[in-house]
Each structure stands twice: as C-alpha cells, then as structure tokens.
Amino acid sequence: MRGFIAQDKSTVDHYFIGNSRDITREKLQEEFPEERAQKDPLTGLSSFSRFRENVEKILIGGYGPRHAVLYTDFEKFKRINAKYGYRVGDQILRQFSEYVVSALESI
C-alpha cells in the first residue's frame, strides 16, 4: 500500500490518500516455491512446465491408451481483465478449471 496522510486545514480531520493491490498470489508463490513450480496458484491445475513434463512422459513412456491431452489458451483474455477487473477474470478462470476437472473426473 502506498499513500500519504493529508489534513483538512478547516478541521482537525486527517485522511489517508493512497492505493493498494492484492498481493496474495505473489505471497503464496514466495511461501511455496516448489509447489508453484508444479501448480498454478490460482486454479490449482498443473503449471505449464509440469504439463509439458507430463505430456513428455506419456508420449515417451507409453502409459497406455487411456490418456488424453487437454490444453486451453484463452485468446485475448486481457480484455476481460481490462473491462471487468482481475477479480472477475480470476473467478472465471477458477470456475472454468473446476468445471473441466469435474467433467473429466466423471468420465
């Protein structure tokens, strides 16, 4: 949080003027760096590097016919964040990932 304290000269009131941002995601990444390398802190899904490792294992290791690869990329997702804010964008990503996991688990 950054800001400064201002005083209303006509009264004894003081005001804090500033801005802040949510740093929860960054703090979680600092606290759990190994887990961060494995999972996306927002969705809990595999990170892209972990995803690549798993695909490579499946392709090279021949783990059988019951594997599928699902990779999604939300093109122009920045527009959602810009228009509705990161909170809404994060909520959409979490809900989408929960839906996909639920759908795949039911197969």
N, C-alpha and C positions, 0 to 999 in steps of 0.2 A: 504494500500500500504506500502510495506517495501522496503528499499533500502538505498543507500548511494551515496554521491557525490564524484566523482573521478576527478582528474585533470590530464590533459595531460601535463607532465613536459616539453615537447618540444614546447608547445604553451601555450596560456592563456585560452584555452578551458576547460570547466568543463562539466562533463557528470553525469547524474543520472543513476545509475545502480540499478535495483530492479525488483520486480514482483508485480502483483496485481491480484485481482479476483473480479468478480461481486458479490456484496452482496445485490442486490436489493431484492431478495426473503426474506432474513433474516430481512432486514429493514421493509419490508411490514408486516412481521409476528410480529415484535415488535410494530408497529404502530396500528395494528388492531388484537389484540389477540383473541377477541370474534369471529370475522369473520373467523380467521384462524382455530378456533375450528370447524367451520361449513363448510368451503370451502377450497379446495386445492388452494393455491395461484397461482399455475402455470396454471391449467386448468379451475378453476372456478367451478369445479364439487364438489359434496359433499365430505367431508373428510370421511375417513373410519369410524370414530366414529359416524358421522352423518348418514352415510349409514346404519350402524348396528341399530341405533335408528329407522330409517325409516322402515327397514325390520321388526323389532320387532313390531312396531305399526301396520303395515299391517297384519302380521301374527296373532297377538293377537286381534287387533281391528276389524278384519273382514271388511275391507273397500270395499269389493265387488270384483267381478271377473275381473275387468279391470286393474289389476296391474301385473307387471312383474318385475323380479329382474335381473339386468344385472351387473355382477361383472367380471372385467377383470384383469388379472395379466400377465404382460409381463415377462415371464421367461427369465432369462439371459440378461435382458436389459442393464446390466452393460457393456456388450461387445460393444454395440452401443456407449455408452458414452465414453468408453475407446478408441475405434477406431476413432470415428468422433468428439468427444468433447461434452460437456454438452449443448452447444448452439444448436447443431443439435438434440441431444436427447430430449431437451425441446421442440423444434419445432415439432418433431414427436409426442410427447405426446399431445401438444396443437391441432395439426391438427387432430389427432385421436379423441380427445374428441369433437371437433367441428363437425366432421363427424357423430359421434354417436348421439349427441344431435340433429343435423339437421335431421338425418334419423328417430329418434324417434318422433320428432315433426311433421313429415309428415304423420305419421300413423293415 
